[in-house]
């Protein structure tokens, strides 16, 4: 079965876990190991071994009894299925603290994302660079997009301009947006939007911390 068909068959929860497995496999491979079992992966990422085996079965990866998965083959296959081995060029919009940090993160290239330029409304940022990535005024985006035909936009602009910026990106041919703003932007269904709200994750963390504290108090009263 071809890789593109495999991708279409992977349930989203499994797809979210596969990069964890790949990270684990890469670390073990870098240490000189040659094989890795589903039990070892499960221990590293905090899921059941049966879940790991099931997830890897979706991408046609099979291991050997008492040996596990061949590490070089596992890494290579997961990179291909997840498209991390390909280069996906992206423009970043909003070169503030978060946007600048993402541009500094050279590790994104290991997962196939190559931010080739940043754009911002502040004229003083125009002509600068971060991690050798040029920063342009937002007015230059249509011109550079026409030249480069970039399909991915990384959105780290202030929430008040998130929707209009996203619409501008789509109007110029961007087909996928990685949205880091708290706003759920509304775009045509044929545009891929991946929301990654650090604020939502903060709320979840605070909620879990409070629940753990309350459980501790209740446990103390009952002891």
N, C-alpha and C positions, 0 to 999 in steps of 0.2 A: 504494500500500500504506500502511495507517495506521501511525502511529508505534509503537503497542503491538505490532503484528505484527513490526515491524523489530527491536524490542528482543529478542524471543524468538528471533530468528534470528542474533543476534550471538554468535560464539564468545567465551568468557570472556577469552582472551588479548587479543583485539581490544578488548573492552570495557575492559580495564585500560589500554590505550594511548590510547583516545579522549580521556580528560581531558587527557593531555599535548598532544594536537593542539589541543584547545580552548584551553588555556593559551597555547600558541604563537600561535594565531589572535587571541586577545584582545589580546595584547601588540602584535602587528602592527597591529591595527585601532586601538588607542589611539594609535599613532604616525602615524595618518592614511593607512595603506596600504589599498588596495582589493582586492587580489588576493594569492593565496598559492599556490605550487606544491607538489606532493607532495615534490619535491626539497628545497625550502626547509624544509618541515616535518621531513623526514627528517634534515636536517643539524642542526636545532635539538634534536631529541629523541634522536638517535643510533640510528636504525633505517634499514633500506633503504627507498628511495623506493617500491619495488614493494609493500612491506608497508603503507606508508601508503595507497597507492592501493587496495589490497585491503580494508583496514580500512574506509575511507570508502565503498567500494562496498556494504558490508553495511548502511550506513545511508542508501543511495540518494542519495549525494552524488557528483556528477560535475563534473569541471572541463573547461576548454576548452584545447585544444592551444596551447602557447606563451603562454597567459595564466594558467592555473591556476584556482583556486577563487575564486568571489566571496566576499570576506571577511565582509561583513555577513550574507549568507545562510548561510555556513558556520557562523559563531558561533551564529546563531539556531537553526539546525537541530540542531547538536550539543547545545546547551543543552536543547532540547526532547527529544531522544532520551535524553539522560542524566538528564533530569528535574531539572536544575540550575536551571531557570527557575521551578520550583514551590517552594513553601514547605513543608518537612517539619519539623514541630515535634518537639522531642526534650527529654527530661529527662536530666540527667547525675547519675550516682551516684558519690560519692567525690570530695569537693572538696579534694583534696590538691594537691601541686605540679602533677601532670599534669592533673588535672581542672580546676584553676584556670587553667592555661595554655590549655586548650581553650575555656574560657568567655571568656577574654580575646581569643581569636582571632576577631575580627569577620569575617575573610575566609571563614569557613565559610558565612556567609550567601550569599556569591557562588556557592556550590555547592549552595544549596538547603536547608542544614541550619540551623535556628533553635533553638538551645538556649534554652528559655524558663524553666528553673528548674534549680537544683542541689540535691542532697540529700546529707546527711552525718550520721553517727552522733554527731558532736561537737556538744553543745548550744551551745557558745560560738560556733559558726558560724551558728546560727539567727538570722535577722533581718538578716544582713549581705547584701552584694551584691558581685558581680564584673562589671565591664563593664555595669552596670545590670541584671544578671540576678540575681534574688533567690535566696538560699540558705535552705533549710528543713531542719529536722530530718527524718530519714528516717521518723519516725512520721506525718508529715503526707502522705506519698506517696499512700496509698489515697484520702484525702479529695480531694486536688488532682487525682489521676488520674480520679476519678469526675466531677469538674467539667469537666476539659479533654479527656479521652479521647486522650491522647498515645500514639502508636503506636511511637515509637522511643526506646530507652534507650541511653545512652552509659555504658559500664561502666569506671570507673577506680578501683574499690575495691581494698583489699588482697586479695591472692590467697586468703587464708584464708576470706574471706566471699564470694568471687565466685560460686560455685555457688548458694548460698542466696539471694543478692541477685537473681541472674538468675531463679531460680524464683519469687521474690516478684513480680518485674516481670511475668512471663508470667501469673501468677495474677490480676493486676490489669488485664490486657488489652493489655500491650505485645506487639507482634507482630514486632519486629526489634530486635536488640541489636548495637551496635558495641562489641566487646569489646577493651579495651586491656590486659587482664591476661594474664599468661603461661599461665593455666589455660585449657584447652579445655573450656568449659562444655558440659554435656549437657542438651539441651532437646528437646521434641517436634519432629518433622520439619517441621511447618507454621510453626515460628518461624524467621525468618531470623537467622542469626548470622554476622557478619563479624568475623573475628579479625584484629587489627592489633597484632602483638607487636613492640614496638620492641626487645625483648631478642633475638628471633630474628634481626632485621636486624643487630643488633650482632654476633651470632655469625657471620653471613655475612660482614660486613665484616672482622672479625678474621681469619677463615679466608682470605679473599682477600688480605689484607695479608701473611699468613704465606706463602701460595703465591707471591706476587710476590717476596717477599724470597728465598725458596728458589730461584726461577727465576733471580734475579739472581746468587746465589752459584754456581749451576751454570753459568750463562753465563760467569761470571768464570773458573771453572776450565777451561772448554773453550776459552777464547780464547787 
